[in-house]
Amino acid sequence: VGALSLDPGPLYAIDGDVGLNEEITYSFLGGNGGGLFQINPSTGDILMLKPVDVLGIISLTVLAAQSTNLFQSSSTSLSIRVQVRSLHPPQLQRTQYRGVVSVVGSMAIDPENKDQPLRFLATDQDYTATGGINPDITYSVKGSSDFSIIDGYLFMTKDLPEGTLSLQVVAVDSTNEESDTAQLSVEVTSGLTTTSLPDSTTDRLTTALQETTEETTSTPNPTTISSLSPSVSDPTTESTAHPPT
């Protein structure tokens, strides 16, 4: 209960007629049948009025209109995720990791664990019933785009010269963005045979290696009135609200 923090930012609309800057009024167009939320008509700030007892996504539609002419308006969608309150962030099992790798597409090995594959694992005390395993934790490498983590295992995705890289591994709970970070030292060497995953995981890595970045062109919503545009380029872009803790 209280003010909601929106991602990627607060609701904000501007007058499409440059220089006029007409006053904007905000209201709910749909989705607030239970009266769970209240929107400030002047600022667009949203309050949660009472607790929600059902987990899931609540979809709201917000209307922004000129105060002097309600026909000049625009709308956007807002998704509010209701989830169990987190009491503990994820925690990686080590504060520092070391790995050795030489071949693109193979797993890095762990020199501190009898040359077993290097694996990252973060536990979450909110999930004691599953032994601390939170299925929503994702892993990534910070400091280089030449590595990928699949199922907790580290792969080199691009040929690199021999040397040692100082990186970081980040574990993130994707439901609330809580995270933990550990240091990662990766030694790139030649003439080393590393371990490969079963075909199912290797196929996913191959797909990741073949992905290319394509430019995309955004087409404005044809229903948007030119005299009033929301702060984002596409008025149908969803925002995500995080209930206050």
C-alpha positions in Angstrom: 0.0 0.0 0.0 1.4 3.4 -1.0 3.0 5.1 -4.0 4.1 2.8 -6.8 7.5 3.1 -8.5 7.1 2.6 -12.3 9.7 1.1 -14.7 11.1 2.5 -16.9 9.8 5.8 -15.4 6.8 7.7 -14.2 3.7 8.3 -16.3 4.1 11.6 -18.1 2.3 13.1 -21.2 3.1 16.3 -23.1 1.1 18.5 -25.3 1.7 17.7 -29.0 1.1 21.3 -29.9 4.5 22.8 -29.3 4.3 26.0 -27.3 0.8 25.5 -26.0 1.6 23.3 -23.0 -2.0 22.7 -22.2 -2.8 21.2 -18.7 -3.0 17.4 -18.8 -5.5 15.3 -16.8 -4.8 11.7 -16.0 -7.4 9.0 -15.3 -7.9 5.2 -15.4 -9.6 4.1 -18.6 -9.9 0.4 -17.6 -8.6 -2.3 -15.3 -9.2 -0.7 -11.9 -12.6 -2.4 -11.3 -11.7 -3.4 -7.8 -10.7 0.2 -6.8 -7.2 -1.0 -5.8 -5.5 2.0 -7.2 -5.8 5.7 -7.4 -4.2 8.0 -9.9 -3.4 11.7 -9.2 -5.2 13.6 -12.0 -2.6 16.3 -12.1 0.7 14.4 -11.8 -0.1 10.8 -13.0 1.3 9.3 -9.8 -0.4 6.1 -8.8 -1.2 4.9 -5.3 -2.1 1.4 -4.1 -5.0 1.8 -1.8 -5.3 -1.7 -0.3 -3.3 -4.9 -0.3 -3.8 -7.4 -3.1 -4.3 -11.1 -2.1 -3.9 -12.7 -5.5 -0.5 -13.1 -7.2 -0.1 -12.3 -10.9 -0.4 -9.4 -13.3 -2.9 -6.5 -13.1 -3.3 -4.6 -16.4 -4.5 -1.0 -16.3 -5.1 1.5 -19.0 -4.3 5.1 -18.3 -5.8 8.0 -20.2 -4.1 11.4 -20.6 -6.3 14.2 -21.9 -6.2 18.0 -22.2 -8.1 19.5 -19.4 -9.8 22.0 -21.8 -10.6 19.4 -24.5 -11.0 15.8 -23.4 -11.2 14.7 -27.0 -7.5 15.5 -27.4 -6.1 12.5 -25.6 -3.8 9.5 -25.6 -3.7 6.2 -23.7 -1.0 3.8 -22.5 -1.0 0.4 -20.7 0.4 -0.3 -17.3 1.2 -3.7 -15.9 1.5 -4.2 -12.2 3.0 -7.5 -11.0 1.8 -8.8 -7.7 4.4 -11.1 -6.0 5.4 -12.4 -2.7 7.5 -9.9 -0.8 11.2 -10.8 -0.9 13.0 -11.0 2.4 16.3 -12.1 1.1 18.3 -11.3 -2.0 20.1 -14.1 -4.0 23.6 -15.0 -2.8 26.3 -16.5 -4.9 28.2 -19.4 -3.3 31.5 -17.7 -3.7 32.8 -14.2 -3.6 35.4 -15.0 -6.3 35.5 -17.5 -9.1 38.3 -18.7 -11.4 37.9 -20.4 -14.8 40.1 -21.6 -17.6 38.9 -21.8 -21.2 40.4 -22.1 -24.6 37.8 -23.3 -27.2 34.8 -21.4 -28.3 31.6 -23.3 -27.5 33.0 -25.3 -24.6 32.6 -24.9 -20.9 35.2 -23.2 -18.8 36.8 -25.5 -16.2 37.3 -24.8 -12.5 41.0 -25.2 -11.5 40.0 -25.1 -7.9 37.6 -28.1 -8.2 39.7 -30.9 -9.7 39.2 -29.5 -13.2 35.4 -29.8 -13.1 33.3 -27.5 -15.2 33.0 -24.0 -13.6 29.4 -23.5 -12.5 27.7 -20.6 -10.9 25.0 -21.1 -8.3 23.2 -18.5 -6.2 20.8 -19.5 -3.5 17.8 -17.6 -2.1 16.7 -18.0 1.5 13.1 -17.1 0.5 13.1 -20.6 -1.2 14.0 -22.9 1.8 11.4 -25.4 0.6 13.4 -26.0 -2.6 16.8 -26.0 -0.9 17.4 -22.4 -1.7 16.9 -22.8 -5.5 15.1 -19.9 -7.0 14.0 -20.7 -10.6 13.8 -17.0 -11.4 17.5 -16.3 -10.9 19.5 -15.5 -14.0 23.2 -15.2 -14.5 25.3 -12.9 -16.7 28.9 -11.8 -17.1 29.8 -8.1 -16.5 32.8 -6.6 -18.2 32.8 -8.6 -21.5 30.3 -9.6 -24.2 32.5 -12.5 -25.3 31.2 -14.9 -22.7 27.8 -16.5 -22.0 26.3 -18.3 -19.1 24.0 -21.2 -19.9 22.4 -23.3 -17.1 25.0 -21.8 -14.8 28.0 -22.9 -16.9 30.4 -20.4 -18.5 31.1 -20.5 -22.2 33.5 -18.4 -24.4 31.6 -17.2 -27.5 34.4 -15.5 -29.4 38.1 -16.4 -30.0 40.2 -14.3 -27.7 44.0 -14.0 -27.3 45.7 -15.8 -24.4 45.6 -13.9 -21.2 43.7 -13.4 -18.0 40.5 -11.3 -17.8 39.1 -9.7 -14.7 35.3 -9.8 -14.9 32.3 -10.1 -12.7 29.4 -12.6 -12.5 26.0 -11.2 -11.6 23.0 -13.2 -10.3 19.7 -11.5 -10.6 16.2 -12.4 -9.3 14.2 -11.5 -12.4 11.0 -11.0 -10.4 12.3 -8.1 -8.3 15.8 -7.2 -9.7 17.6 -8.1 -6.4 21.1 -9.3 -7.2 24.5 -10.4 -6.0 27.9 -9.9 -7.7 31.1 -11.9 -7.4 34.6 -11.4 -9.0 35.4 -13.6 -11.9 38.9 -14.3 -13.2 39.0 -16.1 -16.6 42.3 -17.4 -18.1 42.2 -17.9 -21.8 44.8 -20.4 -22.9 45.5 -22.7 -25.9 46.0 -26.4 -26.0 43.4 -27.1 -23.3 40.6 -29.6 -23.7 37.5 -28.4 -22.0 34.2 -30.2 -21.2 31.2 -29.9 -23.4 27.5 -30.0 -22.3 24.9 -32.5 -23.7 23.5 -31.7 -27.1 20.4 -29.9 -25.8 22.5 -27.2 -24.0 25.0 -27.0 -26.9 22.2 -26.4 -29.3 21.1 -23.4 -27.3 24.7 -22.1 -27.3 24.9 -22.5 -31.0 21.7 -20.5 -31.4 23.1 -17.8 -29.2 26.3 -17.6 -31.3 24.3 -17.2 -34.5 22.1 -14.4 -33.3 22.6 -11.1 -35.1 21.4 -7.7 -34.1 18.8 -6.3 -36.4 17.6 -2.7 -36.6 13.9 -2.3 -35.9 11.7 0.6 -36.8 9.0 1.6 -34.4 5.6 2.7 -35.9 3.5 5.1 -33.8 0.1 3.9 -32.7 -2.3 5.3 -35.4 -4.9 6.0 -32.7 -2.7 8.6 -31.0 -3.9 12.2 -31.3 -1.0 14.4 -32.5 -1.8 17.1 -30.0 -1.0 14.9 -27.0 1.8 12.4 -26.8 3.0 10.4 -23.9 6.6 10.7 -22.7 7.6 7.4 -24.4 7.8 7.1 -28.2 5.1 4.4 -28.4 1.9 5.1 -26.4 1.2 1.4 -26.2 4.5 0.6 -24.4 3.9 -1.2 -21.2 5.3 0.1 -17.9 5.9 -2.2 -14.9 4.9 -1.1 -11.4 6.6 -2.5 -8.3 4.4 -2.4 -5.2 6.1 -0.7 -2.3 7.9 -2.9 0.3 
